Amino acid sequence: MTPRPRVRSLFQIEGLPIIVVFALILGLFMYTAPEVFLAPNIYMTFLSTAPPLILLATGLTFVIAAGEIDLSFPAVIAFSGFVFAILFKDYNLGWIAVVATLASGALVGIVNGYLIASIGIPSFIATLGTQFFWSGIATVLSGGKSYALRGAEDTSVWWWIVGRFGDPNSYAWQDQLSIQALWTLLIAVFLWFILNRHRFGEHVLFIGDSNDVSRVVGINVVAEKIKLYTLMGVLASVAAMMLTLENKNFFGNQGQGYLLTAIAAVLIGGTSIFGGRATIVGTFFGCCIIWMLEAGLVATGLTGAWVRTVQGLIFLVSIIFYLFVEEPQRRAEFFARFGRRTDSGGRDPVGKVPARPARESLGPDPKS
Amino acid sequence: MRSIKRLLASAAALAVAAAGASAAIAADAPGKGLTIYMQMGGHPGEGPVLARQTGAAEAAAALGVDKLNAQFSGWAPETMIEQFKEALAAKPACIVIMGHPGADAFASLVKQAVDEGIVVTDGNSPLTSLQDAYKTKGFGYAGVDLYAGGTLTAQNMIKDGNLKSGDEAMVYGVFSQAERGLSEKGLADTLEKAGLKVDRLEITQEVNSDPSLAVPILAAYVQSHPKLKAIGTQHGGVTGILADVLKQAGKKPGDIEVGGIDLAPATINGLKSGYVSATLDQLLYLQGFMPVLQCVISAKYKMPGLSLNTGAGVITPKTIGALVPLIDAGIR
């Protein structure tokens, strides 16, 4: 039975499966930890801590959509974070430090793009190598030390990038709304339009489908991939600045914890690991799920050993739910495998795939 | 009949009195109504974490704390900061932190917590300036005097291994972390004062989070330094793998004097086999128990923060035997 038009249009909402999962998990935490999740403070906290992950995952959405991967962005968090910290703190360069930091992220991205697109090194290997290289450079340059950015909150750079909308001396939740949340939202919306309405986004998805076909239709695959990795590098450098300014500290090994969480956020959001299909809305809600998961489980009182178990379970459920909703063919095959009722009440034999809709014949019907 | 009635009446009175007393005791549990967030450090059940977890859980149970919410950061300082913010948003009665991110990173957040009436206290790694500022609000410290702990470890290494001036030594530690690095510094400084040539090697964040990654690194170091006489560390996880390192490097027990910290199950084997000569016992159980107690007495009774130096001394192959069952149980 085909879904009614209203239901069909509902299923066409981008990221619907992951939005439903997010709502269910949020509802669950509101029930199990009402003192935390029914109050606004935790959400203000998320708005000041989640933006780096959202930026990284949004950039990664483009990369994965193109059928590639980037493992080097944690190193950009460390390397660009160091560049920013040293120029901001030791040389008092303010906004010049910001520009230099963006340039450092772009540099890492351009190198990645060149290695992958021009030289042809598989992206997994290339970015694994650059991850070690740039994080090593960061450690060498910083001497492994941390840098405290004392007085950062008195600068315009801090206010414009991670400042608060409200009274700086107030702890009321409405004064804690962070500007970085607004920047992150604007960047995510902008990149949604790029992915879905701009030629670059179209090229990325084409490349994700097939590099060869993309070349045949006239897409400069090398140039687009270099742009892609440059975008990722710049986004990672923005994330580095937000993290460093928010903490008012550069930690020598910052960023290491984002690798798997960013990739997980993209994949549970619905972007295909094989490329050719991507959703920024899905990535956004994937980030929201991942970011609130541990906080919610801890607030519920679950001991540490259970946290990872529940996280893994939720990831699997999210992806399976997504596949069920977004891929009707897989859904049909699943039900066929376990048998389904016919109109007369009998059962189809187990393993029989339902008849496919009529299509242009490319040869004799194998059943005749 | 009258005596039976009297007996029954006495038994009933006793039962009522006992029920009233237990109700009174339950109602008076000091931790009742309190929610505590506690930073445990690494990963659940990990060597340097397990005894703290056990101590904290038992303190919470003994004091009748409503909820003890444990946070695990994989020893990453920026994760500790993020988790502190999440704890702050939950508005608990008390938050227990660890000093790895440093006082500068915590300063404004601890101020906010204290201003909002949340008790903040510290364990394992000190935050001296914050403790001085907020001691009257319950900011205490339960942990080792890190520099002194490193010194004590080094002194035992020198004595036990007959180390002398000119001998080569290596100290593997997190020198880069603000106050946490004082532990390694104390160890390295003491060896240097005794005239040894000390090579200081920094533990990377990957190894910090997963010490097994250090095995090939250290094995390679040992093999490339044939004159090495001593290895010191103040990282509990690394201490546990040092026996493997020396075996893989082809060394026999006693070839290289090893000083470490904590009493993880893996460290027991190191001590019993003789590869590990001395390990600083920082009584991690107390580092879990005491901050919870601090939270309760400060949140409930407004008592100031207390300092407790949990650096009891070193454990050697001669003294490890009696402690094994307690280590396996996650208490020592």
Interface residues (C-beta under 8 A of the other chain):
Chain A: A33 E35 V36 A39 N41 I42 M44 T45 S48 T49 T139 G143 G144 K145 S146 A148 R150 E153 Y171 L243 N247 K248 N249 F251 G252 N253 Q254 Q256 G257 A295 V298 A299 G301 T303 G304 A305 V307
Chain B: T35 Y37 M40 H43 P44 G45 Q53 K67 N69 A70 Q71 F72 G74 A76 P77 E78 T79 I81 E82 K85 E86 L88 A89 A90 K91 P101 G102 D104 A105 S108 Q112 D115 E116 F175 S176 Q177 A178 E202 T204 Q205 E206 N208 S209
